[in-house]
């Protein structure tokens, strides 16, 4: 059985192909949860999941979404945060991206590059991604207790 990932990551933002691609890749190596770009939902997830890292997609974000950046800075200063977006997105929210807690990942960026940055930030070794696609199908085993959910490769 594969080892259950121990590092926890919350990805928040408006769902799009880029966010889904990053979530899919990171889910192979970390315990990843997606959260809509809503402060109330994120508050609960932060308190329950106690993530090691938060990734916020600023693509399609609007000014009221800045309250999430302020909340993370004010209440969870110890959690590192990656903001993901084009330069114009980062500029729009730059007054809310405060201090060393935040690192900006500027688009265009590939999911593998995000994975490399996450590994560096969490101080974990990178897996050889060329071996990741072993032709086996993945089965996600989900339990109502997230700490007992796991992913297994089966087949061939």
C-alpha positions in Angstrom: 0.0 0.0 0.0 1.3 3.5 -0.9 2.1 5.8 2.0 -0.6 8.3 2.9 0.6 11.8 2.3 1.2 13.7 5.5 1.6 17.3 4.3 -1.7 19.1 4.0 -2.4 21.7 1.3 -5.6 23.7 0.8 -6.1 25.2 -2.7 -8.6 28.0 -3.0 -9.8 30.0 -5.9 -12.2 29.9 -8.7 -12.1 26.5 -10.3 -10.5 26.4 -13.8 -8.4 24.0 -15.8 -5.1 25.4 -14.3 -6.3 25.0 -10.7 -7.6 21.5 -11.5 -4.3 20.5 -13.1 -2.3 21.7 -10.1 -4.7 20.0 -7.7 -4.5 16.7 -9.6 -0.7 16.7 -9.6 -0.3 17.7 -6.0 -2.9 15.2 -4.9 -0.5 12.4 -5.9 2.0 13.5 -3.3 0.1 15.5 -0.6 -3.2 15.5 1.2 -4.9 18.2 -0.9 -8.3 19.8 -0.4 -10.0 22.3 -2.7 -12.0 25.2 -1.3 -14.1 27.7 -3.1 -12.9 31.3 -2.8 -15.2 32.1 0.1 -13.8 33.3 3.4 -16.4 31.4 5.6 -15.7 28.1 4.0 -11.9 28.6 4.1 -12.1 29.6 7.8 -13.6 26.2 8.7 -11.2 24.3 6.6 -8.2 26.1 8.1 -9.3 25.2 11.6 -10.2 21.6 10.9 -7.5 20.6 8.4 -4.6 22.6 9.8 -2.8 22.8 6.5 0.9 23.1 6.0 0.5 25.4 2.9 -2.3 27.3 1.2 -2.4 28.1 -2.5 -4.7 30.9 -3.6 -5.5 31.3 -7.2 -6.1 35.0 -7.9 -7.2 34.4 -11.4 -10.8 35.8 -11.8 -10.6 37.0 -8.2 -12.3 40.3 -7.4 -11.5 43.0 -4.7 -13.8 41.5 -2.0 -11.7 38.3 -2.2 -8.8 40.3 -0.7 -10.4 39.6 2.7 -9.0 36.1 2.4 -5.4 37.4 2.1 -5.9 39.7 5.0 -7.5 36.9 7.1 -4.6 34.5 6.4 -2.1 37.2 7.4 -3.9 38.2 10.5 -5.0 34.8 11.9 -2.6 32.2 10.3 0.7 34.0 9.9 2.6 30.7 10.4 1.0 29.1 7.3 3.0 29.8 4.1 0.8 30.9 1.2 1.4 30.8 -2.5 -0.6 33.2 -4.6 -1.1 32.1 -8.2 -2.0 34.4 -11.0 -0.9 36.6 -13.9 1.2 39.7 -13.1 -2.0 41.9 -13.3 -3.7 39.7 -10.7 -0.8 39.9 -8.3 -0.6 43.7 -8.8 -4.3 44.1 -8.0 -3.9 42.4 -4.7 -0.3 43.4 -3.8 -1.3 45.6 -0.9 -2.9 42.5 0.7 0.1 40.2 0.1 2.2 41.1 3.1 5.5 39.9 4.3 7.4 36.6 4.0 4.3 34.5 4.4 3.4 35.1 0.8 5.2 33.9 -2.4 3.8 34.7 -5.8 3.7 32.2 -8.6 3.4 34.1 -11.8 1.5 32.6 -14.8 2.2 31.0 -17.1 3.5 28.2 -14.9 3.2 24.5 -15.3 1.8 22.2 -12.6 5.2 20.6 -12.3 6.8 23.9 -11.6 4.2 24.5 -8.8 5.0 21.1 -7.5 8.7 21.9 -7.3 8.0 25.2 -5.5 5.7 23.4 -3.0 8.3 20.7 -2.3 10.9 23.4 -1.7 8.6 25.4 0.6 7.6 22.3 2.6 11.1 21.0 2.6 10.2 17.6 1.1 12.1 15.7 -1.6 10.6 15.8 -5.1 9.5 12.6 -6.7 10.7 11.6 -10.1 7.6 12.7 -12.1 8.7 10.8 -15.2 7.9 7.6 -13.3 4.5 8.8 -12.0 2.5 7.5 -15.0 2.9 3.7 -14.5 -0.2 2.8 -16.5 -2.1 1.7 -13.5 -5.5 3.2 -12.7 -5.9 5.1 -9.5 -8.7 4.4 -7.0 -9.4 7.0 -4.4 -10.7 5.4 -1.2 -12.7 8.0 0.7 -13.7 7.8 4.4 -15.7 10.4 6.3 -12.6 10.9 8.3 -10.1 12.7 5.9 -7.1 11.3 7.7 -8.1 7.8 6.7 -8.7 8.6 3.0 -6.1 7.1 0.7 -5.2 6.5 -2.9 -4.1 3.2 -4.4 -2.8 2.2 -7.8 -4.2 -1.0 -9.2 -4.0 -3.0 -12.4 -1.3 -4.2 -14.8 
